[in-house]
């Protein structure tokens, strides 16, 4: 049985406001704007007679704007999209992993959010076009991420990694894999409403259809293996991280639990947005811009911290 969400209704409760760190003044506007994202499971189900590839083409995630300066490229055989800062040579790199439940979305769909990030932080953004389920289930997506990350190792004085939803999951998984292999070199992690327990936390309101596409041959009872769920992995050697989630996100507990464990081993800041549902940063609303501005500040601070320490 799917659990009842902790926060519902057109207004934010006192308990919801107490949990939030951002957006309490705009909570009702955020609740109304993000209601469309309360149940995202349906977007992973094609119409009868439609292939998943056809379905994917019919679903747009993110703003349609494309940066005129973005360049499509390939690293280690994996397609990527590069967005350079507008005012000169990059001071570092942010490896971005898009969301979409490991089966939707594209590395070319986030220019509207990534170009301002590049401009304000001075980091070159490299968005990874990892292979997608169901045609390419686990381990294809994480293999592609690791291939790109390994190929870029040591090329930049500062390196950060992150993403949204499934992208945050892949970023956390990649950090753990690299650390286990002795190759950890990222200086910061930006983990936005991620799915860190692919078996689903007990109070998740997701049905798990996206997870089933990603792990079709792994029973749900076996998905808490650290190979699949970074919440249960080794968090030693992790870099400082920023976590962002809404109070009405089906994956709220993923972020709160992951951040709590992360703080045992590395600095972690947690932004909880009042009234926001999953994928709220895709919308043109004040809460989204405030959260994205926080992301940019976090990455700029990470870059300055590494430079002042004289690392690499």
N, C-alpha and C positions, 0 to 999 in steps of 0.2 A: 504494500500500500504506500502511495506517495505521501510523504509528510506534509502537513499544513505549513505554509510559509509563516515565519514568525511575525512579519509585518505586512498588513493588508489595509485596504481602505483608501479613500481619497486624501486623507491627511496623515501626517506623521505623528506617531504617538510619542509621549514623553520618553519612553524607553528607547525608541528608535533615535530620537534626537540626542539622547545621552550617549548612545553608541557612536554616533557620527562625529567625524572630525572636520567635515566640510559640507557646505551646502544647506545648512539648516534654514537660512533665510529664504532660499528658493525651493524648499522641499516640495511644496504642493505643485509647483510648475514642473519639477523634475519627475514627480510621480505620474502626472498626466502625460508628459512627453515620452516617458520610457515604458508606459503600460504595454506597448506593442512588443516589448522584449521580455515580458514575464514568462512566456512559454515559447522558447525557440525550437523545441524539438520538431515541430512540424516542418521547418525548413530543410530538414535532412531526409524528407520523404518525397521522392519524385511522384509525379502524377502517373496514373495507370498508362502503361504503354510507353513511358518516357525513360530513356536511359539516364543513369546518374550523370554522365557527362553532359547530356542535354539539359538536365535539371540544373546543374552547376552554372551553365551559361545563362540561365534565366534568373539567377539569384545574384543581386548586386549587394556587396557588403562594402560600405564606405561611400564617401563622396565621389562623384564622377570626375572631379577636377584632377588634371594631370600636370605635374610640374614641367614647364618647358625646358628645364635644364637637366632633367633626369635622364640617365643613360642606362639602357638595358645591356647586360654583360653576362658573362659566364665565369664561374670560379669552380675549379675541381669538377667540371662537367655539370654543374648545377646552375640554372638560370638565376640571376640576381638583378636587382635594380639599384643603381647608385644615385644618391642625391647628395651633391656637394654643397657646403655652405656658400652663401652668395658673396661673401666678402673676402674670399681668398682661399689659400691652401688649407686643407683640414688639419686640425690640431690632434685628431684622434678618430676613432671609429665607433659607431653604434651598430651592432649586428641585430637587425630587426626580423622577428618571426611573426607573420600575420596570423590572425585568428580565423575561425571558420570551422571549428570542430574537426580538424584534421582532414576535412573533405571539401570544404568550400573556401572561397576567398582567393586572393592572389597577391603576390609580391608587388603587383602593379596597382593595387587598389587603395594604397594608404598615403599617396603623395600629399594630400591636403593636410595631414597631420605630421608627416615626416619632414617636409621641407621647412616649416617653421622651426622644428626641432634642430635641424642641421644649421639653419641660419643663426639661431640664438645660442647654440652651444659650441659652434665651430667644429662639430664632429661630422665626418662623412657618414651618411646612413647607407648601409648596405642591407637591402631587404631580400630575403632568401625565398626563391620559388621552389620550395621543397615539394616532393611528389605527394599526391593526395590520395586518400582512401575514397571509395572502396577499391579502386583499381590498384592502388599501392598502399596497403595497410602497413602496420608496424612490421618490421623496423624501418621501412623505406624513409619516412619523414625524418626520423632522428638520424639516420645514416647520412642523409643529405646535409642536415645542419652541421653535423660533426665534420663532414668533409670540407665544408666551407670554412668553418671555424679553424680547423687545423691548417688549411692552406693560408689563412690570414695571420697565423701566429707570428708575432714579432714584427709585423709590418708597421704598426702604429705605436706611438708612445703611450697612448691611453686607449683602452678597448672596453666597451660595455656591450652587454647583450640583454635582450628582452623581447617582450611581445605581449599580445592580448589573448586571453582565453586559451585555446590550444597552443598558441604561440608562446604564452607564458609557461605552459607545461613543458614544451620542447626546450625552452631556454633553461629551466631548472634541471631538466633531465640531462641536457648537454653539459651544464656546469658540473654535475655530479660525475658524469662519465669522464670528463677531462681531468677532474681532480683525481679520480681513481687511477687514471693512466699516467699521472704525474705531469700533466700538461696544462694545468690551470693557469690562464693568463688574463682573464677578464677582471677588470677593476671595479665593476659595478653591474648590478642586475636590476632591470625595470620589469616588474612582474604584475601585469594588469589583469584583474579578475580571472585568474588562472584556474584550470582544473588540475589539481595536484594529487587527487585521489581518484583514479579512473574506475575504481570499484564503487565510487560515490560515497560521500560521507553520510552518516545515518539520517541527517536532517536535510539532505539535498532534495530539492523539488524537481530535479531533472529525471527524465525517464531512462536516460543512458543510451539513447539511440545513436548519438554521435560516437560514443565510446565503443558501441558494438561494431560500427563501421571500421573504427581504428584497430580494434583487437578482435576480429571475427573468430579467431581460433583459440582465444583465451577465455575460459569461463569467468564469469564475474567474481566467483569466489576466489579466483587465483590472481586477480588484478592488483592486489595490494603488494605484490612483489615489487621491490624497488626498481626492477628493470622497467616497469611500466608506470609506477606511481612515485614521483619524487618526494611526496610527503613522507614516505617511509624509508627514504634513502639516507645516505651519509651526508650530513651538512657541515662537516668539518671542511676547512679550506674554502668556504664560500666567501664571496666578496660582499661588501655592503649592498643592501637591496632596498628598493622602494616597492611596496605593495599597495595596490589600489583596488577597491571593490565597493559596490553599492549595498545599502542595507536591504534591498529587495532583490538581490542577485540570487539565483538558484544555487550558486557556488560560494555564497558568503562564507560558510564554514571552512571551505578549502583555504581561502586566504587567511582567515583568522588563525587556523591551526598551523598552517605553513609558516606564517610570520612568527608565531609564538615559538616554534621550534628553531627557526632561523636565528632568532635573537639569542639563543643559547650559545651560538658559535660566531656570529658576525653582527655588526650593526644592521638594524632594519627599521625603517619607518613605515607606518601603516596609515593610509588615508582611507577613511570609510565615508562614503558620500551619501548623505541623507536622501532617502527616497529613490535612489537610482537602481535600476534593474541591470541585468547583464547587457554588455555592449553599449552602454550609455555614451561612451566617448565617440561613437559614430555620429551623434546628433549635434546640431548647432544649438546648444543650450548653455546657459551660464555655468552650470555644474561641470559640464564636459570641459569647457575652456579653462576653468579653474583647476581641474585635475590635470589637464595637459600642461598647463603652465607650471604646475608643481613637478611634473615629470621633467620638463626642460631645466628647471632650477636644480633638480637632483643630479642630472647628468652633467650640467655645467660645474656644479660643486665637486663632483667626483673627478672631473678632469683637472680642476684647479688643485685638488688635494693630491693627486698623483704627481702633477708637475712640481708642486712645492716640495714634495718629498724626494724629488730627484730620481724617481723610479724610471728605469730604462732610459 
